[in-house]
Amino acid sequence: MKTLNRRDFPGARYPERIIQFGEGNFLRAFVDWQVDLLNEHTDLDAGVVIVRPIESEFPPSLNMQDGLYTTLVRGLNEKRRGRQRCATDSLCDA
């Protein structure tokens, strides 16, 4: 699988305005995704900087992918099953 990076996915670069403590799945797949949607649909213009609470090599830093990752959203949308892939680009640094 090809690694995401800003050269191949030249999305917007946002100023560092939100500090997030932790990089767990829920924070990235819900909270950061919501920030990404707000950046897209409003004039929020905010990037997220992740502070890793535990010094560890696992999981690998999101900096290796320039802060980019994919969120898979599944659920009901207007009484129909839906599935959507979103490339999240609101992360500035991890």
C-alpha positions as CSV (number, residue, x, y, z in Angstrom):
1,M,0.0,0.0,0.0
2,K,1.3,3.4,-0.9
3,T,2.0,5.8,2.0
4,L,0.1,9.1,2.0
5,N,2.1,12.3,1.8
6,R,1.5,15.9,0.9
7,R,3.4,15.6,-2.4
8,D,0.8,13.1,-3.8
9,F,-2.1,14.6,-1.9
10,P,-1.7,18.4,-1.9
11,G,-4.5,19.4,0.4
12,A,-4.8,22.6,2.4
13,R,-2.3,23.5,5.1
14,Y,-3.9,24.9,8.2
15,P,-2.3,27.0,11.0
16,E,-1.7,25.2,14.3
17,R,-4.6,26.3,16.5
18,I,-5.7,23.1,18.3
19,I,-3.6,21.1,20.8
20,Q,-4.7,17.5,21.1
21,F,-3.3,15.2,23.9
22,G,-3.2,11.7,22.5
23,E,-3.5,10.2,19.0
24,G,-5.9,7.3,19.6
25,N,-8.3,6.0,17.0
26,F,-11.4,7.8,18.5
27,L,-9.6,11.1,18.5
28,R,-8.4,10.8,15.0
29,A,-11.5,9.1,13.5
30,F,-14.1,11.4,15.1
31,V,-12.7,14.6,16.7
32,D,-10.1,15.3,14.0
33,W,-12.5,14.3,11.3
34,Q,-15.0,16.8,12.7
35,V,-12.3,19.5,12.6
36,D,-11.6,18.5,9.0
37,L,-15.3,18.9,8.1
38,L,-15.5,22.3,9.9
39,N,-12.4,23.4,7.9
40,E,-14.1,22.3,4.7
41,H,-17.6,23.8,5.4
42,T,-16.9,26.9,7.5
43,D,-14.1,29.4,7.9
44,L,-12.6,27.6,11.0
45,D,-9.1,27.4,9.3
46,A,-7.5,25.4,12.2
47,G,-4.9,22.6,12.2
48,V,-4.4,20.1,15.0
49,V,-1.1,19.4,16.7
50,I,-0.9,16.1,18.5
51,V,1.0,15.7,21.8
52,R,1.9,12.1,22.4
53,P,1.3,11.4,26.1
54,I,3.6,8.4,26.2
55,E,7.1,8.2,24.6
56,S,6.8,5.2,22.3
57,E,7.7,4.1,18.8
58,F,4.3,2.5,18.4
59,P,2.1,3.5,16.8
60,P,4.5,5.1,14.3
61,S,4.3,8.9,14.1
62,L,1.7,10.3,11.7
63,N,4.5,12.7,10.6
64,M,5.7,9.9,8.4
65,Q,2.6,10.5,6.3
66,D,2.7,14.3,6.7
67,G,-0.2,14.1,9.1
68,L,-2.5,12.5,6.5
69,Y,-4.7,9.5,7.1
70,T,-7.9,7.9,5.8
71,T,-11.1,7.7,7.9
72,L,-13.7,5.2,6.8
73,V,-17.2,6.3,7.8
74,R,-20.1,3.8,7.9
75,G,-23.6,4.2,9.1
76,L,-27.1,5.3,8.2
77,N,-27.7,8.4,6.2
78,E,-31.3,9.4,5.6
79,K,-32.5,5.8,6.3
80,R,-30.0,4.3,3.8
81,R,-26.8,2.5,4.5
82,G,-23.8,4.6,3.7
83,R,-20.0,4.2,3.4
84,Q,-17.5,7.0,2.8
85,R,-13.7,7.3,2.7
86,C,-12.3,10.6,3.8
87,A,-8.7,11.7,3.6
88,T,-8.1,13.8,6.7
89,D,-5.7,16.7,6.3
90,S,-6.2,18.8,9.4
91,L,-3.2,17.5,11.3
92,C,-0.1,19.8,11.3
93,D,2.3,17.8,13.5
94,A,2.3,14.8,15.7
